[in-house]
């Protein structure tokens, strides 16, 4: 399959968009839970907030603790996770075909995530994407991160592109806001992580994809 009319640069969020990383994050969180003397959490408890980052997952695990108390667990959680960032993580079904189609069309793709860069590097390497991804920008690569547009601007500038020639795909409202703030086309990934109260149809993305393979449809990654 091929993608017609694709933009020259396609940027993706990582967790919940390209990669299903919830199990590895859960396993790391449950190590911290055991250390703190609480019961292990089920996957269903944290999966909806994975895209919102480590602090959101810690809030689910330790709701009775203050933000300041949970902050003391943030780095230990990341340290445990760093030891096994992609033991169980895999690309979502259809992602491999989409990335191949982007490359076959002569376009480039890259990753812009709020995940700390060193952790994202490990995940990307485990997927075999290190050489294929044109750029990888993490949440700590710049002073500001999504929903601010700085990361997307930096990706475009680094690759000699412009926002008008780029599309950004993500599963969280912050992704859509960042793309809008950058003047870039946005695609909402409906297969990703979100809470029950979130309605991605209200995010006002430029396009929506129910499954990764839907990005192959005409106009989704182009326009």
Buried (B, 14 or more C-beta within 10 A) or exposed (E): EEBEEBBBBBBBBBBBBBBBBBBBBBBBBBBBBEEEEEEEBEEEBBBBBBBBBBBBBBBBBBEEBEEEEBEEBBEBBBEBBEEBBBEEBBBBEBBBBBBEBBEEBEBBBBBBBBBBBEBBBBBBBBBEBEEBBBBBBBBBBBEEBBBBBBBBBBBBEEBEBBBEBBBBBBBBBBBBBBBBBBBBBBBBBBBBBBEEEEEBEEBEBBBBBEBBBBBBEEEBBBE
